[in-house]
């Protein structure tokens, strides 16, 4: 397992600056387009709004959601709809998740984490595997989160770790404790399985 680089008390603006620097470097290395995957939930969107102000060549960036609720894009619960609203106007190509999609290699896989240790929509009840033969799966969380009681579509662990590096943004003491226990290998949670399989650098803003 890669030992995560922990950065504490960072503001949304500071995280957006970190992302801009990483994407600028990735664009300089690549002769063509690059791809990133970003999470849903409440945490990433203020950061993405700051990133959208950057002087990046967004036309060369494909943005994949790490997971999505199976709802129409105009539903407030749609991750891809919210990502599209922020980043499509600045030129990014937004790629909705679909069955049988073939995700690319990501220059950056940005992940959130739930209190139960789920990442993307890989909840504990779904028993996510590091050797999953599928790169995208339809998933039903059990129990369904009351704030978003929908079936999901999600990148799997093999798709997420096919990236140059992983980024987590963890907010709150309870989530930090879960993440730290996963780093120590103390609990068999989805986040722990992903971290154990990670091949590149891992940064966690906490």
C-alpha positions, 0 to 999 in steps of 0.5 A: 500500500502507498502511504497517503500524503496527508494535508490538513486544514486545506481550504477549497481554494487551496485544494483547487490550486493543487488540482490546477497544478496537477492538471497543468503538469499532466497536460504538459506531459500529454500530447493529446487529451487527458481524463480525470474522474471526480466524486459526487456529494456535497464536498467537491462542487465548491472546489470544482467551482474554484477550479473552473476559474483556472486558466486551464485548457479544459478542452483537453480534459475529459471528466468522468464521474466516479459514480452516479445516481440512476436518475435523469441529468436534470434531477438535482441528485445527478452527479453528471448533471452537476458536473456538466453545469460547472465544467462544460461551460469552460470547455471540459468534455463530460462523460456520463457513466454507462453500462459496458463503458470502457474508462480510460487511464486517468491522470487523477482519480478523485474520491470521496468517502462515506462514514461507512468507508464506501468510495464511489458507490462501492458500499460495503454490502456490494463487496467490491473486489480489486480483481473485479472483471467489470470496470463499471457496475450497476449497484444497489446500496443496502441500506439506501442512503435516505438523502439519495435513495437511488440505484447507482452506477459506479466505477469499480476498484480496477477502474479507479486505481488505473490512474497516475494518482489518487486524491481524497478529500475527507471532511469531519473527525468521524470520516478521518477516523475511518480513513486512518483505520483503513490506512492501518489495515484495521477494517475490511472496508471498500476504501481499505481495499482500494488503498491496499491495491493503489499503485500510485501516489495517494494524497488526502486533504483532511 
